[in-house]
Amino acid sequence: MPTIVETKESLLTDTISDEQLYLIKYHSYGTIQMTIEWLLNPHKMSATDFAHMQFLAMPDFLKQAYLSMYKKSGVHSILLIS
């Protein structure tokens, strides 16, 4: 997941709104709990499917930052959006 600095850079802004900060925290906490549940419980979902679901649950502005981060890194494909 992109950092707050990477999110600001991808949105071309120096600030993150209170709403965006709330959504970042909400998504982060939810992602942590879902990952713990996925690791500790028998599951039918593959790691790839789990990662894809995490991406789908991401707020749109974080998806933009996430994709921007990978574009800058030179990664040519991201399985999460395929």
N, C-alpha and C positions, 0 to 999 in steps of 0.2 A: 504494500500500500504506500502511496506517495506520502512524503513528509509534508508538514505545513508549508515549509519553504518551497518545496517542489510544486505544491498546489498553488501557492501564490504566483510562482513563476509561470505556470501553465495558464493561469487566468489573467496574466498580465496586470497584476495588482500588487500593491504593497500591504493590503489589509485583507483579513478574513472576517466576514460578518459574524455576528453572534450566532445567527442561524447556521451558517456553514460550520462554525466551530462545534456547535451542538451536534450537527449531523456527522462530523468527523468522529467525535467522541462516541456517539451512539453506534455508528458502524464499527468502530474499533472494538468497543466492549462486546458487541454482538458477535463479531468475528472471533474474538477470543473464546467466548463461551461455546459457540458452535464448533470450533476446532477441538476444544476439550471434549465435548460430547462425542464428536466424530472419532477421536482417538481412543476414548475409554469404552465405548459401546460397540458391540458387533454392528457392522453396517454393511449395507449392500452397495453403497455409493463408492465409486472409484475415486482415487485422489484427483484425477483429471475432472471428473464430474463435480466433485466437491469444490475445486478451485473455480470452475465455471459458475457454480451457484453463488459463490462468494462475489464473483465479478458482477453477476446479474443483480445482486442485492445492493451494490454500491450506488450511492447517489450520483447523478449524472455529472456534476462538477468534479467529483473524485475520479470517475471513469476518464474524463477528459485529461486530468492530471496524470493518471496512471498510464494512459496511452502515450501522452506527451513524453513522459519519463522514459518509456521504452523506445520511442522514436529517436530521442536524443542519444540513447545508449547504443544505437546501431543494431538492435535486435530486429531481425527481419520477419519474424512471425511470432504471434502470441496465440497459444492454444486456447486461452480462455475465451476468446471471442469467435472461435471457429465453430 
